[in-house]
């Protein structure tokens, strides 16, 4: 979708053609003067139009017209109407602004902000060998932030792909085309009616759809994350992770994507998890995916809020210990109880929650066993970093279970994970100083209230060459203010 200039005579009023197609000069609702076609896709055409009622400083809008293949579908208008309704309620710098939904005769259309630039698929075509993560990080971050915002609003995009990401000439990055976006099961429809199901439109892009979407399951955030993983992989390598085969074909043929050049183990683990064929093995959120993929020294953002948060945390923990009212374990558990007190509107069945807990307990046992065998990488994966780690499984129970008893046990499970890391880091072992610091930081990433771990990590900063800032995952804790070296 590129633009360069506008036609001086585009405001001339002409009669509609008999074929129903829009032409330059056609006017919709006696207001929007069609100037030219900007782009065309599966869901319709997008035109540049002059808004005769707009301010002179921003006179143009983009008009999205329902495509031919959708006009005869009984639910097509519902898709556009819901896109407009949803989008008007969304306010995020990485989500395209949709102003209105309207009809003029046979034409149903959306009025959207007009942008100059190119879609992300053009960027990928111009970089056939891919680009280093540092070069595409802002694109990946913007896409993740945009999708994460949608998920927070209980909206699933369900057709995320390079063609639905737009890079403006000024460098803004926008996720667009929510025409088949799904409202999640947790969303309550105010009038009690059953929400429109976009699955009836049959609109998805095979190369970016997860196995679950092909199976007809209700899409969730993890299905958007699969598509995000595919797009991220293309940015880094220039190629589709499964040679443009569908997820169903890739699973059947047991295809495994190759690690893009330059990715560290942590970053590749995050990207590979997003590409998992089973949604339960994908990251829990766009934020988690972004945090694990993030370069070790992300730029931008003031550290002041995190420093203040750390200061408050230190004061709270200090007062608690001073007056011996409770232990740091109880501080942690109280924080978890408050943080995850909310009960979801549509919790999973008890058997599924039980399977998460069973898997978490088993992963803890395997992590402990791996430490006994001095296999650090395997232990860390079982406990914390793996896409199906004990931490992740307990987190699923914390956020999705309706049982306060289960939430309590899951919170204590997280506490147990931090203690395993603590024992490994501070106990007698053959681990090097850097390995001990790394394990201590993993423990702090689970329980930031553990003063023993905090004291140990900070005390080591000047004792090792280069300081702890170069040790992952300590880097992330420092950048987010959990660890303060001042």
N, C-alpha and C positions, 0 to 999 in steps of 0.2 A: 504494500500500500504506500506508494510514493506520490508526492505532489510537488509541483514546481511553480505554477502560476495560475491565475484565474482568467476566464474569458471576459473581456470587456462587454460583450453583447449578450452575456448569459441571462440577463433579466428580461429578454424579449419573450413575451407570452406566445406560446404556440399551442395548437390543438394536440391532444393525445392521439397517438396512432392507434389504429384498429387492433393491433396485436397486443395491446395492453402494456408494451414495454415503455419504460421511461426514457425520455430523450432530453438533451440539454434544452433548457427553456421551460420544461414542464413545471407546474407549480402544484405542490401538495398543500392542502388546507389553506389555500390562498395566502400562504406565508413562506414556504420553503421552496426556493427557486433552484431546480436541479441544474448543476453546472457540468459535471462530468462523472463518469464511473471511476471509482478509486480502486475497487477490488471486487472479487467474486469468489465465493466458496460454497461449501455444502449447504449452508443454512441460508444463503441469499446473497444479494448484491449490496455493496456499500457505495453511496454516491456522495460527492461533495455538493453542498447546497448552501445558498445564501439565505440567511434568516433575516427577513425584512423587518422583523421586530426587535432584532438584537442591537446591542450597542455597536457603534461604529468601530470600536477598538477590537471587538471579537465578532465579526459579522458572519463567520462561516461555521457550519456544523457538518457532521457526518450523518447521513441518513442510511439506515440499514433496512432494506426491503426484504420481506419474506421470499425465499427462493421458490422456483417453480415446483420443485420436488416436495415442498412443504405446503403449498397452497391448498391442496385437496385433502390434507390430513386434518381430521377433526380437532386434534390437540395442538396444531401448529400455532394458532393465535394464543393459546394458553402459554406456550413456551415464550413467545415474545413478550406477552403481558407480564409474565412472572419475572423475566429478565429485567424489565423496566422497573417493576415494583421492588425487586431485590436491590438492584443497582442504585436506585435513588436513596436507599437506606444505608448504602455503603460509602464510607469516606476514608479512602486510603490512597497515598501517593502512588502506589503501584497497582491500583485498580482503575480501569477506565471509567470516566464519569458518563452516566446515562441520564439524560434530562427528562425524556418523556416517551410515552407510547401512544400512537394514534393510528387512525385509519382514514383513507381517502379513496372511496370507491372500493376497488378490488385490492388496493395497496394497503397492507398493514406494515407499519414501519416504526423503528426506534430512532430517536434523536439523540446523538451522542456527541461528545467533544471531538473536535476535528484536530488531528495531529499530523504533522509533517515528519516523515522518516521512513523507516522500513520495518518489516516484520523480522522476527528473529531467524526465520528460515533463510532469509537473504544473507544475514550475518554468517550463518553456518556455511552457506554455499560459498561465500567469499573467503572462508578459512577452511579449506578442504582437509588440512592436516590437523585441525584443532588448534588450541591455544593453551598456554600454561594457566593453571588455576588462578594465579595472581592477576592475569589479564582479564579473565572472565568472572572474577569473584563478584563484582558489583552486579552483574547480570544475574548470577545464581542467587545472590542475596536478595535482590529485588523480587525475583520470582518466588523464592521461599517466603519472604515477608508477605507478599500479596496473597499467596495461597494460605499461609498461616492465619492471616486476618480473616479470610473467608471461612476457614474452619472454626475460628473463634465465634463467628456469627452463625454457626451451624449450617453453612452452605458448602457443598462439595462442587467443585468446578465440573469434573467428570469428562472434560474434553481438552485437557491441558496438552499443548503441543507447541512447537516453534511458531507455527502460523498464528497462534493465539497470544503471542507476546509481541509487543510493539516497542521499538526503540526510536524515540523522537530525535529530531535533528539537534535538540538541545541536550540530549543525553538522558532524558527521563525514560523509565522502563515501565510499561503498563501491561498488566494481564487483562485480556479482553475476551469477549464472546462467552457470556454466561448463559447462552440461549438454552442449553440443556442442563444447566446446573441443578443439582438436587438439594432440596432441603433435607437435612438429616432427620433421623427418627426422633432425635431429642427435641426437635422444634415442634411447638404446639401451634396449630392453626387456630386463630382467634375465634372464627365463627363456627368451629366444630366440624367443618367440612374436611373431606379427605384431600390432601394436597395433590396437585397435578403430578403425575408420574412421567417424567421425560423419557423413560425407557420405551414408551410406546412410539416415540419418534424414530427409534433405531439409529440415533445419531451418535456415533463415536468414531474415533480414528484408530483403526486396528493396530497400527505400529506402536501406539502409546497407551493402549488399554490393557489393564491387568487381567490375569486369568479369571478373577472373580467377576469382573464386568462381563466377560464373555459368557460366564456361567449364569448371568442374570441376577447375581446377588445385589443387594442394595449397596451402592457405592459408599465408601467411608473415606476419611482423610488419607488412609494408607494407599488407596487407589490413585489419588492425586499424586502421592509421593512416588509411586512407581513411574508415573509419567514424568515427574520432575527429575527422577533418576535418569530416565532415558534422555531427556533434554540436556541435563548436565553432562552426561557421557558424550553426547554429540559435540557439545561445546569444547570438551577437553580433547577429543580424539578426531573429530570430523566425521565420525561414522556412528551408525546406530549400534547399540550394544549387542543386538542379536541379528545383525545384517538385515534389518528391516523385516524380519520375520515376526509374527505375532507372539505374544507371551505363551499362548497355547502351543504353538509349534516349537518354540524354544524349550519349553518344559518337556514336551514329548521327545525332542531330539537331544535333550540333556545338554543344551548349549550353555556355555559359561563365558561371560564377557572377559576380555583380556584387560589387565590393569593398565590404565592410561599412563603414559610416561610422566614422571615427575611427582606422582601422588605418593605421599607418605603412607605408611601402613594404617594409621588411624583414619586418614582421609579415604583411602580405598575401602576400608572396612565399612565406613558410613555409606559410600556410594554403592558398594556391592549389596549392602543390606536393603537399600531403597529399590534395587532391581530384583529382589527376591520374588520368587513365584508365589509364595505363600504370604498373604498380607500380615499374618501374625509375626513374621520375621522381619518386617520392615520397621523403620523408626516409628516411634510413638507419635511424633509430631514434626512439622516443618522446622520448628525451632531446634529440636534435637538433631535433626539431619544437618542443619546449618552449623550448629555448635561443633559437631564432630568433623565436619568438612573444613571448617574455618582454618585459614593459615595460622601459624603459631603466633604471629604478631599482627592481629587485625588493627586497621587504622580507624581513626575517627572516634567521636563520642567522648564526652567528658567523663572522667573517673570519679567526679565529685559525689554523685548519688551513691555509687558503690562504696566509696570511702566512708560516707556518712552511715550507710547501712552496716558496714563492718564495725564502725565505732560504737553504734548502738548495740550490736551483737556482743562486742567485748564488754561493754558496761553491764549488760544484762547478765552475761555469764559470770562476770566478776562479782556482782552483788549476790548472785545466787550462791556462789561458792563461799563468799565472805560470811554470809549469815547461815550457811549450812542448812538452807531450807529444802534443798533438793539437789540432786546430782545433775551433771550435764546430760546424762542419758534421759532424764525426765524433761529437761528443757527441750531436747530434740523431739521426744515423743509428743509433748504438748504442742510443739510447733506443727508436727505432722498431723495431729488430730484436728487442729484448726484449719490447716491448709487443705485437707482432704475431707472435710466434714460434709460437703455437699453430696446429696444423693442424686444420681442421674435419673432423668425422667424415664428412660427405657433401659434399665440395667440388663445385662446378659443373664442367662439362666444359671442356676446354682452349679450345675455340672461344669460349665465352662469356667466359672470362677475357681472352682475346686481344682480344675486341671492347671490353671495358671499357678495356683499356690503349690500344687504338687511339683510342677516343673521348677518353680523357684527354689523350693527346698532341696530338690535333687541337684540343681545347679550349684547351690552353696556347698553341698557335700562334695561335688566334683571339683570345685574350686579349692577346698581345703585339701583334698587328696592331691591335686596338682601342686600345691605348695609343698606338701610332704615329699613330692618327687623333685622338688626344686625346679619345676616347670612354670616360670613366672608368667610368660605370655599366655599359656593355656589357663592358668588360674585367673588372671585378670579378665580374660574373655568370658569365662564361666560366670564370674561374679559381677562385672561392671560394664564392659565395653561391647560384648557380643550382642547382636540384634535380638537374641532370645536368652539373654543373660538373666541371672537371678534378680538383679536390680530392675530390669525391664519387666519381668513377670510380676514382681511385687507391685510395681508401679501401675500395671494394668488393673490389678485388684484394688489398689488404693483409689484409682480414679473412676472405676466403672462399677464396682460392687455396691449393692444397696445395704449390705450387712455391716454394721458398725464393728461387730466382732471380727469379721474378716479384715476390715480396714486396720483395726488395732494389731492384728497378727502380722499383716503386711508391713505396717510401720515398724514393728519390732524386727521384722525380717530385714528391713533396710539397716536398722541399728546393728543387727548381727553381721551384715556384710561389712560395715565400717570396722567392727571389732576384729573380723578376720584379717582385714588389711592392717589394722593396728598391731595385731599379734605378729604378723609377718614382718612389718617394718621395724618394730621396736624390740622384737625378741631376738634370742641368740640364733644366728643363721650364718650361712656362707655368702649371703648377698653382699654386693658391693654397696658403697655409700650412696651412689647415685640410684641404685635399684631400691634401696631402703627409702630414699626420699620420694621416688616415683610412687611406691606403694603407699606411703603416708599421704601423699596428695590424692591418690585414689580414695583413700579412706575419708579425707576431708571433703571430697566432691560428693560423698554420700551424707556425711554428718559434719557440717561446718562448725558445730558446737564443741567438738572434742578438743579440749584445751591441751591434752597431752600431745596429740598429733600436731596441733598448731604450733606449740612451743618447739617441738622437735624439728619441724620443717624450717621455721624461721631461724633457729639456732644454727642450721647447716648452711645458710646462705653464703657466708663469708669463708666457709671451710672448704668449699669445693671450687675448682677452677671454673670461672664463668658464672657462678651463682646458680641458684635454683631456677631462675627465669628461663633457662634453656632446657629444662627438663619437662617433658610432657608427662602428666597433665597439670603440673604446677603452673605452667604458662597461662592456661585458661583461668585458673583460680586467681592468679595475680591480675590478669587483665580485667576480670570481673569484680575485683576488689575483695574477694573472700580472704585472700592473703594480703596483708599490708606489710611492706618491708621498711616503712618509714620509721 
